[in-house]
């Protein structure tokens, strides 16, 4: 592709791959995303390198590991010393790189990397969520290009309204890069917090694609208690599915806006999520921080990745890819040279056409002092300094119910060597997650967790 395409990147908060029709869910209603998947490339095995918001977003936007940028957990931006800090520390993002390459750039929605009340470096347009993002349909004071703007009603609709405003204001003689950050699939999950028009779709749903609820021994549910009644469970299921349909409806609005402005034929649309989300899967609600100790279960890691647009083949790919690779792919599509130190991934742009490409399915991840290596066969999770550690046989035990760490010392040794070698090349001594104080190992309550986070902040890497 000789001409720089427009790029529309949806980076949704907490949308698990499993909660999409194109990924096999027979009950959730996501027709717009299913249509994009049918028209373009759907990656069956796309993962986040970190199963929590802020570090996952940093991975995609910078191409660096959390241990290269120093962001190791979600940033509690309602706390002034957290919210006022530029946690990226000057690391160039896709906004910086594409702006320098001639793109008109914009963000509508979630940022969550510090200073959310300001436009990200390199952004020409900004409609954002300063401080805590709040619930889904409550009055909220947004920030629009430096001005506070109080709005009531549905946040997904407001984010989409301002994404369309960006399209209307984009200069005709420049390509655009637009990042849209929906939050509807984030907690709170209860159906009363969501759009009644969407929750009405699921009042009679059987929720066959959600496994029976059996609390995990380490459960520390996000957004509520660990003991849940059948009615509590159903209430959350309805709310989460409603959120997926709400997002899908707003994706459709943006696709229609592109078509109405004659931009559809020269725009690459990328839909993904910062990380996965369990809605009862594996016995918890949420992601990597919904157990103590923290987890790297598949439900926390597996994200949707759908890419459609000019020159992109309609296909489903089997390769294992992640957000580091997405960074490099967007750079290649935009004809931008990535920084030399953003070296954690590779571009899969050739797969989109498709062309033959050599590819290693090994993926790596981290969450503070937890690290992971996985491929098609095995997943090793190493909790520093002294465990507990996990080894899952991905072929024989895809649901990750049996920890065979003690029974497979040779596999553990092989994968641990590879894990150490990766981070030897992809961490900075002052920023590594291994400097994070070990977290409470079991469910010791919210206050203990917050106390642990306060101590960790003293290391200046949270």
TIMI-508258 format. One record per residue (C-alpha): residue number from 1; x, y, z. Coordinates in pm, whole numbers, always signed. Each point is the difference from the previous one (the first is absolute). Layout:
// residues N
+-----+--------+--------+--------+
|   i |     c1 |     c2 |     c3 |
+-----+--------+--------+--------+
| NUM |      X |      Y |      Z |
...
+-----+--------+--------+--------+
//
This chain:
// residues 462
+-----+--------+--------+--------+
|   i |     c1 |     c2 |     c3 |
+-----+--------+--------+--------+
|   1 |     +0 |     +0 |     +0 |
|   2 |   +178 |   +315 |   -121 |
|   3 |   -233 |   +259 |   +154 |
|   4 |    -29 |    +37 |   +376 |
|   5 |   -342 |   -134 |   +105 |
|   6 |   -223 |   +146 |   +266 |
|   7 |    +11 |   -215 |   +314 |
|   8 |   -288 |    -38 |   +245 |
|   9 |   +110 |   -190 |   +311 |
|  10 |   -265 |   -115 |   +246 |
|  11 |   +167 |    -81 |   +333 |
|  12 |   -287 |   -109 |   +224 |
|  13 |    +30 |    -56 |   +374 |
|  14 |    -59 |   -359 |   +125 |
|  15 |   -160 |   -154 |   -310 |
|  16 |    +89 |   -370 |     +2 |
|  17 |    +38 |   -177 |   -333 |
|  18 |   -257 |   -260 |   +108 |
|  19 |   -275 |   +269 |    +14 |
|  20 |    -27 |    +44 |   -378 |
|  21 |   -207 |   -185 |   -255 |
|  22 |   +295 |    -40 |   -233 |
|  23 |   +192 |   -177 |   +278 |
|  24 |   -271 |   -261 |    +42 |
|  25 |   -240 |   +155 |   +251 |
|  26 |   -348 |   -102 |   -113 |
|  27 |   -201 |   +241 |   +219 |
|  28 |   +175 |   +337 |    +23 |
|  29 |   -118 |   +240 |   -272 |
|  30 |   +299 |   +163 |   -174 |
|  31 |   -105 |    +29 |   -366 |
|  32 |   +225 |   +294 |    -91 |
|  33 |   +313 |   -167 |   +135 |
|  34 |   -103 |   -330 |   -158 |
|  35 |    -33 |   +181 |   -336 |
|  36 |   +347 |   +151 |    +37 |
|  37 |   +138 |   -347 |    +80 |
|  38 |   -170 |   -147 |   -307 |
|  39 |   +135 |   +276 |   -223 |
|  40 |   +353 |     +3 |   +139 |
|  41 |   +254 |   -196 |   +203 |
|  42 |    -91 |   -151 |   +336 |
|  43 |   +283 |   -126 |   +219 |
|  44 |   -113 |   -304 |   +197 |
|  45 |   +285 |    +25 |   +249 |
|  46 |    +66 |   +364 |    +94 |
|  47 |   +123 |    +81 |   +349 |
|  48 |    +85 |   +286 |   +228 |
|  49 |   +351 |     +6 |   +151 |
|  50 |   -147 |   +122 |   +331 |
|  51 |   -347 |    -85 |   +135 |
|  52 |    -84 |   +344 |   +142 |
|  53 |    -82 |   +337 |   -156 |
|  54 |   +293 |   +244 |    +16 |
|  55 |   +296 |   -228 |    -78 |
|  56 |   -195 |   -173 |   -278 |
|  57 |    -71 |   +336 |   -165 |
|  58 |   +361 |   +104 |    +36 |
|  59 |   +108 |   -322 |   -175 |
|  60 |   -219 |    +68 |   -304 |
|  61 |    +73 |   +372 |    -25 |
|  62 |   +379 |    -17 |    +52 |
|  63 |   +103 |   -350 |   -111 |
|  64 |   +188 |    -36 |   +331 |
|  65 |    -42 |   -238 |   +291 |
|  66 |   -129 |   +121 |   +337 |
|  67 |   +356 |    -56 |   +128 |
|  68 |   +128 |   +240 |   -266 |
|  69 |   -244 |   +284 |    +80 |
|  70 |    -56 |    -61 |   +372 |
|  71 |   -379 |    -34 |     +4 |
|  72 |    -97 |   -317 |   +184 |
|  73 |   -357 |    +41 |   +116 |
|  74 |   -313 |   +206 |    -67 |
|  75 |    +61 |   +363 |    +84 |
|  76 |   -232 |   +133 |   +268 |
|  77 |    -28 |   +340 |   -167 |
|  78 |   -250 |   +136 |   +254 |
|  79 |   +304 |    +22 |   +232 |
|  80 |   +172 |   +330 |    -94 |
|  81 |   +359 |   -126 |    +12 |
|  82 |   -103 |   -281 |   -232 |
|  83 |   -225 |   +192 |   -235 |
|  84 |   +233 |   +296 |    -48 |
|  85 |   +302 |   -200 |   -104 |
|  86 |   +107 |    -89 |   -355 |
|  87 |    +57 |   -368 |    +58 |
|  88 |   +137 |    -64 |   -347 |
|  89 |   +301 |   +213 |    +85 |
|  90 |    +33 |   +142 |   -349 |
|  91 |    -12 |   -334 |   -181 |
|  92 |   -143 |    +75 |   -347 |
|  93 |   -341 |   -146 |    -70 |
|  94 |   -189 |    -66 |   -321 |
|  95 |   -138 |   +353 |    +32 |
|  96 |   +351 |   +148 |     -6 |
|  97 |   +126 |   -222 |   -279 |
|  98 |   -299 |    +36 |   -231 |
|  99 |    -28 |   +374 |    +63 |
| 100 |   +363 |    +43 |   -102 |
| 101 |    -76 |   -204 |   -315 |
| 102 |   -274 |   +242 |   -108 |
| 103 |   -309 |   -148 |   +166 |
| 104 |   -279 |   +202 |   +159 |
| 105 |    -46 |   -179 |   +334 |
| 106 |   -276 |    -26 |   +255 |
| 107 |   -108 |   -181 |   +316 |
| 108 |   -363 |    -38 |   +102 |
| 109 |    -44 |   -195 |   +322 |
| 110 |   +229 |   -171 |   +246 |
| 111 |   +374 |    +75 |    +29 |
| 112 |    +90 |   -114 |   +357 |
| 113 |   +374 |    +65 |    -21 |
| 114 |    +12 |   +312 |   +218 |
| 115 |   -100 |   +359 |    -74 |
| 116 |   -326 |   -114 |   -151 |
| 117 |   -124 |   +357 |    +29 |
| 118 |   +250 |   +105 |   -269 |
| 119 |    +30 |    -96 |   -365 |
| 120 |   +254 |   -279 |    -43 |
| 121 |   +328 |   +109 |   -153 |
| 122 |    -47 |     +6 |   -376 |
| 123 |   -381 |    +18 |    +11 |
| 124 |   -175 |   +275 |   -198 |
| 125 |   -344 |    -75 |   +147 |
| 126 |    -92 |   -124 |   +347 |
| 127 |   -328 |   -101 |   +163 |
| 128 |    +90 |   -179 |   +318 |
| 129 |    -90 |   -136 |   +342 |
| 130 |   +201 |   +185 |   +267 |
| 131 |    +40 |   -168 |   +337 |
| 132 |   -213 |   -305 |    +77 |
| 133 |   -212 |   -106 |   -299 |
| 134 |   -309 |    -69 |   +211 |
| 135 |   -308 |   -203 |    -93 |
| 136 |   -155 |    -30 |   -343 |
| 137 |   -304 |   +230 |     -8 |
| 138 |    +60 |   +253 |   +277 |
| 139 |    +73 |   +373 |    -36 |
| 140 |   +371 |    +50 |    -55 |
| 141 |   +237 |   +289 |    -65 |
| 142 |   +202 |    -77 |   -312 |
| 143 |   +289 |   +195 |   -148 |
| 144 |    -23 |   +124 |   -358 |
| 145 |   +314 |   +161 |   -141 |
| 146 |    +84 |   +151 |   +339 |
| 147 |   -353 |   +108 |    +97 |
| 148 |   -212 |   -174 |   +261 |
| 149 |   -331 |   -127 |   -136 |
| 150 |   -269 |   -143 |   +228 |
| 151 |   -232 |   -244 |   -176 |
| 152 |   -269 |   -241 |   +115 |
| 153 |    -94 |   -332 |   -153 |
| 154 |   +181 |   -282 |   -170 |
| 155 |   +380 |    +22 |    -10 |
| 156 |    +37 |   -219 |   -310 |
| 157 |   -230 |   +231 |   -190 |
| 158 |   +191 |   +310 |   +113 |
| 159 |   +333 |   -157 |    -95 |
| 160 |   -141 |    -87 |   -342 |
| 161 |   -154 |   +345 |    -47 |
| 162 |   +341 |   +158 |    +51 |
| 163 |   +177 |   -256 |   -216 |
| 164 |   -237 |   +110 |   -279 |
| 165 |    +79 |   +361 |    +86 |
| 166 |   +366 |    -85 |    -55 |
| 167 |    -83 |   -146 |   -342 |
| 168 |   -186 |   +318 |    -91 |
| 169 |   +291 |   +221 |   +104 |
| 170 |   +278 |   -208 |   -160 |
| 171 |   +177 |   +182 |   -288 |
| 172 |    -69 |   -152 |   -339 |
| 173 |   +364 |    +10 |   -107 |
| 174 |   +136 |   -219 |   +284 |
| 175 |    -62 |   -360 |   +108 |
| 176 |   -143 |    -40 |   +347 |
| 177 |    +71 |   -221 |   +298 |
| 178 |   -290 |    -27 |   +245 |
| 179 |    +10 |   -201 |   +323 |
| 180 |   -345 |    -72 |   +149 |
| 181 |     -2 |   -127 |   +359 |
| 182 |   -334 |   -143 |   +116 |
| 183 |    -45 |    -97 |   +368 |
| 184 |   -344 |   -168 |     +0 |
| 185 |   +130 |   -354 |    +59 |
| 186 |   +191 |   +112 |   +310 |
| 187 |   -162 |    -47 |   +341 |
| 188 |   -254 |    +82 |   +140 |
| 189 |   -170 |   -294 |   -167 |
| 190 |   -345 |    +15 |   +165 |
| 191 |   -273 |    +52 |   -255 |
| 192 |   -141 |   +311 |   +170 |
| 193 |   +326 |   +179 |    -86 |
| 194 |    -49 |    -63 |   -373 |
| 195 |   -232 |   +127 |   -272 |
| 196 |   -350 |   -149 |    +56 |
| 197 |    -47 |    -20 |   -376 |
| 198 |   +299 |   -234 |    -17 |
| 199 |    -75 |   -204 |   +312 |
| 200 |   -349 |    -69 |   -140 |
| 201 |   +165 |   -216 |   -268 |
| 202 |   +119 |   -254 |   +257 |
| 203 |   -283 |    -41 |   +251 |
| 204 |    -78 |   -346 |   -136 |
| 205 |   +355 |   -101 |    -91 |
| 206 |   +114 |   -344 |   +120 |
| 207 |   +370 |   +104 |    +11 |
| 208 |   +111 |   -338 |   -127 |
| 209 |   +345 |   +134 |    -90 |
| 210 |    +89 |    +84 |   +361 |
| 211 |   +122 |   -293 |   +211 |
| 212 |   -178 |    -94 |   +324 |
| 213 |   +112 |   +215 |   +293 |
| 214 |   +250 |   -164 |   +233 |
| 215 |   +204 |   +257 |   +195 |
| 216 |   +376 |    -26 |    -43 |
| 217 |   +189 |    -61 |   +326 |
| 218 |   +182 |   +330 |    -59 |
| 219 |   -303 |   +201 |   -111 |
| 220 |     +3 |   +375 |    +63 |
| 221 |   -280 |   +116 |   -225 |
| 222 |    +18 |   +337 |   -165 |
| 223 |   -294 |   +228 |    +71 |
| 224 |   -173 |   -200 |   +272 |
| 225 |    -11 |   -287 |   +250 |
| 226 |   +152 |   -342 |    -43 |
| 227 |   -320 |   -178 |   +106 |
| 228 |   -258 |    +27 |   -278 |
| 229 |   -355 |   -129 |    -16 |
| 230 |   -153 |   -135 |   -323 |
| 231 |   -183 |   +333 |    -38 |
| 232 |   +326 |   +194 |    +53 |
| 233 |   +165 |   -207 |   -270 |
| 234 |   -281 |    +47 |   -248 |
| 235 |     -5 |   +373 |    +70 |
| 236 |   +370 |    +24 |    -88 |
| 237 |    -36 |   -216 |   -309 |
| 238 |   -277 |   +225 |   -132 |
| 239 |   +201 |   +315 |    +69 |
| 240 |   +313 |   -126 |   -170 |
| 241 |   -177 |   -127 |   -311 |
| 242 |   -189 |   +330 |    -18 |
| 243 |   +334 |   +182 |     +9 |
| 244 |   +129 |   -207 |   -291 |
| 245 |   -307 |    +87 |   -207 |
| 246 |    +28 |   +365 |    +98 |
| 247 |   +356 |    +12 |   -126 |
| 248 |    -96 |   -186 |   -315 |
| 249 |   -275 |   +251 |    -75 |
| 250 |   +247 |   +286 |    +30 |
| 251 |   +254 |   -179 |   -219 |
| 252 |   -277 |    -12 |   -259 |
| 253 |    -55 |   +374 |    +39 |
| 254 |   +365 |    +69 |    -74 |
| 255 |     +5 |   -235 |   -298 |
| 256 |   -305 |   +184 |   -136 |
| 257 |   +170 |   +335 |    +63 |
| 258 |   +303 |   -111 |   -201 |
| 259 |   -221 |   -116 |   -284 |
| 260 |   -202 |   +322 |     +0 |
| 261 |   +322 |   +203 |    -24 |
| 262 |   +148 |   -214 |   -281 |
| 263 |   +277 |   -116 |   +234 |
| 264 |    -90 |   -367 |    +27 |
| 265 |   +203 |   -113 |   -301 |
| 266 |   +325 |   +151 |   +128 |
| 267 |    -31 |    -74 |   +374 |
| 268 |   +144 |   -300 |   +184 |
| 269 |   -221 |    -88 |   +297 |
| 270 |   +157 |   -189 |   +291 |
| 271 |   -212 |   -129 |   +287 |
| 272 |   +162 |   -138 |   +314 |
| 273 |     -9 |    +23 |   +378 |
| 274 |   +265 |    +92 |   +254 |
| 275 |    -36 |   -344 |   +164 |
| 276 |   -250 |   -278 |    +47 |
| 277 |   -278 |    -25 |   +255 |
| 278 |   -150 |   -288 |   +195 |
| 279 |   -371 |    +10 |    +72 |
| 280 |     -1 |   -299 |   +228 |
| 281 |   +259 |   -183 |   -210 |
| 282 |   +260 |   -178 |   +211 |
| 283 |   -205 |    +96 |   +307 |
| 284 |    +46 |   +378 |     +8 |
| 285 |   -124 |   +325 |   -151 |
| 286 |   +256 |   +231 |   -154 |
| 287 |   +358 |    -55 |   -113 |
| 288 |   +352 |    -51 |   +131 |
| 289 |    -64 |   +180 |   +328 |
| 290 |   -321 |   -192 |    +78 |
| 291 |   +188 |   -270 |   +190 |
| 292 |   +261 |    +10 |   +274 |
| 293 |   +262 |    -87 |   -103 |
| 294 |    -41 |   +166 |   -337 |
| 295 |    -74 |   -215 |   -303 |
| 296 |    +78 |    -49 |   -368 |
| 297 |   -291 |   -224 |    -87 |
| 298 |   -115 |    -10 |   -361 |
| 299 |   -317 |   +196 |    +81 |
| 300 |   +218 |   +288 |   +122 |
| 301 |   +232 |     -5 |   -303 |
| 302 |   -205 |    -92 |   -308 |
| 303 |   -117 |   +309 |   -191 |
| 304 |   -196 |    +50 |   -322 |
| 305 |   +208 |   +120 |   -294 |
| 306 |   -187 |    +85 |   -319 |
| 307 |   +155 |   +202 |   -283 |
| 308 |   -189 |   +110 |   -311 |
| 309 |    +70 |   +245 |   -278 |
| 310 |   +165 |    +51 |   -338 |
| 311 |   +223 |   -288 |   -109 |
| 312 |    -87 |   -217 |   +301 |
| 313 |   -110 |   -356 |    -75 |
| 314 |   -315 |   -156 |   +148 |
| 315 |   +148 |   -282 |   +209 |
| 316 |    +56 |   -141 |   +348 |
| 317 |   +362 |    -36 |   +112 |
| 318 |   +142 |   -261 |   +239 |
| 319 |   +322 |   +179 |    +97 |
| 320 |    +51 |   +121 |   +357 |
| 321 |    +32 |   +381 |     +7 |
| 322 |    -10 |   +271 |   +265 |
| 323 |     -6 |   +376 |    +58 |
| 324 |   +374 |    +38 |    -63 |
| 325 |    -62 |   -141 |   -346 |
| 326 |   -298 |   +232 |    -50 |
| 327 |   +226 |   +299 |    +66 |
| 328 |   +246 |   -112 |   -268 |
| 329 |   -279 |    -85 |   -241 |
| 330 |   -158 |   +345 |    +32 |
| 331 |   +340 |   +159 |    -54 |
| 332 |    +51 |   -205 |   -317 |
| 333 |   -348 |    +76 |   -132 |
| 334 |    +61 |   +371 |    +60 |
| 335 |   +348 |    -24 |   -158 |
| 336 |   +168 |   +105 |   +325 |
| 337 |   +331 |   -130 |   +133 |
| 338 |    -45 |   -112 |   +363 |
| 339 |   +259 |   +104 |   +261 |
| 340 |   +291 |   -241 |    +31 |
| 341 |    -69 |    -61 |   +370 |
| 342 |   -364 |    -98 |    -65 |
| 343 |   +122 |   -351 |    -68 |
| 344 |   -244 |   -234 |   +169 |
| 345 |   -208 |   -100 |   -303 |
| 346 |    -17 |    -34 |   -378 |
| 347 |   -235 |   +121 |   -270 |
| 348 |   -263 |   -244 |   -127 |
| 349 |   -103 |   +235 |   -286 |
| 350 |   +103 |   -263 |   -257 |
| 351 |   -255 |   -241 |   +150 |
| 352 |   -281 |   +242 |    -87 |
| 353 |    +54 |    -23 |   -378 |
| 354 |    +90 |   -293 |    +54 |
| 355 |   +362 |    -79 |    -73 |
| 356 |   +230 |   -274 |   +121 |
| 357 |   +172 |   +100 |   +323 |
| 358 |   +210 |   -181 |   +259 |
| 359 |   -154 |    +35 |   +343 |
| 360 |    +80 |   -116 |   +352 |
| 361 |   -314 |    -64 |   +205 |
| 362 |   +176 |    +51 |   +333 |
| 363 |   -161 |   +286 |   +198 |
| 364 |   +120 |   +166 |   +319 |
| 365 |   -181 |   +188 |   +272 |
| 366 |    +47 |   +171 |   +334 |
| 367 |   -200 |   +156 |   +279 |
| 368 |   +227 |   +159 |   +259 |
| 369 |   +210 |   -282 |   +146 |
| 370 |   -187 |   -270 |   -195 |
| 371 |   +136 |   -111 |   -339 |
| 372 |   -125 |   -243 |   -262 |
| 373 |   +113 |   -186 |   -310 |
| 374 |   -240 |   -200 |   -216 |
| 375 |    -37 |   -159 |   -340 |
| 376 |   -236 |   -258 |   -150 |
| 377 |   +122 |   -270 |   +238 |
| 378 |    +79 |   +144 |   +342 |
| 379 |    -62 |   +304 |   +219 |
| 380 |   +246 |    +69 |   +282 |
| 381 |    -90 |   +264 |   +261 |
| 382 |   +277 |   +104 |   +236 |
| 383 |    -83 |   +206 |   +310 |
| 384 |   +307 |   +168 |   +143 |
| 385 |   +167 |    -40 |   +238 |
| 386 |   -125 |   -339 |   +120 |
| 387 |   -327 |   -100 |   -164 |
| 388 |   -242 |   -161 |    -17 |
| 389 |    +82 |    -83 |   -364 |
| 390 |   -225 |   -154 |   -265 |
| 391 |    +55 |   -223 |   -301 |
| 392 |   -294 |    -83 |   -224 |
| 393 |     -7 |   -252 |   -282 |
| 394 |   -185 |   +204 |   -261 |
| 395 |    -70 |   -294 |   -229 |
| 396 |   -130 |   -246 |   +260 |
| 397 |   -147 |   +254 |   +244 |
| 398 |   -119 |   +305 |   -199 |
| 399 |   -221 |   +114 |   +290 |
| 400 |   +307 |    +17 |   +226 |
| 401 |   -143 |   -203 |   +286 |
| 402 |   +308 |   -213 |    +78 |
| 403 |   +325 |   +157 |   +118 |
| 404 |   +270 |   -247 |   -101 |
| 405 |   +296 |   +213 |   +114 |
| 406 |   +134 |   -261 |   +242 |
| 407 |    -38 |   -289 |   -246 |
| 408 |   +186 |   +157 |   -296 |
| 409 |   +336 |   +132 |   +123 |
| 410 |   +165 |    -29 |   -342 |
| 411 |   -271 |   +207 |   -169 |
| 412 |    +19 |   +253 |   +282 |
| 413 |   +377 |    +31 |    -37 |
| 414 |    -17 |    +42 |   -379 |
| 415 |   -272 |   +264 |     +5 |
| 416 |   +148 |   +187 |   +297 |
| 417 |   +329 |    +30 |   -189 |
| 418 |   -183 |   +145 |   -299 |
| 419 |   -200 |   +233 |   +225 |
| 420 |   +316 |   +134 |   +165 |
| 421 |   +169 |    +50 |   -337 |
| 422 |   -292 |   +207 |   -130 |
| 423 |     -3 |   +237 |   +295 |
| 424 |   +378 |    +31 |     +0 |
| 425 |    -55 |   +185 |   -329 |
| 426 |   -329 |   +171 |    +87 |
| 427 |    +28 |   +167 |   +339 |
| 428 |   +167 |   +304 |   +150 |
| 429 |   +160 |    -44 |   +342 |
| 430 |   -168 |   +309 |   +146 |
| 431 |   -342 |    -87 |   -144 |
| 432 |    -27 |   -377 |    +28 |
| 433 |   -307 |   -157 |   +155 |
| 434 |   +224 |   -212 |   +220 |
| 435 |    +51 |   +306 |   +220 |
| 436 |   -370 |     -8 |    +92 |
| 437 |    -67 |   -110 |   +357 |
| 438 |   -153 |   -348 |    +10 |
| 439 |   -377 |    +33 |    +22 |
| 440 |   -229 |   -169 |   +253 |
| 441 |     -5 |   -363 |   -107 |
| 442 |   -359 |    -74 |    +94 |
| 443 |   -328 |   +182 |    +35 |
| 444 |    +88 |   +235 |   +282 |
| 445 |   -251 |   +273 |    -78 |
| 446 |     -7 |   +326 |   -190 |
| 447 |   +182 |   +202 |   +266 |
| 448 |   +300 |   -234 |     +4 |
| 449 |    +16 |    +20 |   -377 |
| 450 |    -14 |   +378 |     +7 |
| 451 |   +270 |     +6 |   +266 |
| 452 |   +220 |   -217 |   -221 |
| 453 |    -57 |   +238 |   -290 |
| 454 |    +95 |   +300 |   +214 |
| 455 |   +327 |   -166 |    +93 |
| 456 |    +66 |    -86 |   -364 |
| 457 |    -54 |   +361 |   -105 |
| 458 |   +306 |    +91 |   +202 |
| 459 |   +205 |   -187 |   -261 |
| 460 |   -131 |   +249 |   -259 |
| 461 |    -96 |   -269 |   -244 |
| 462 |   -379 |     -6 |    +60 |
+-----+--------+--------+--------+
//
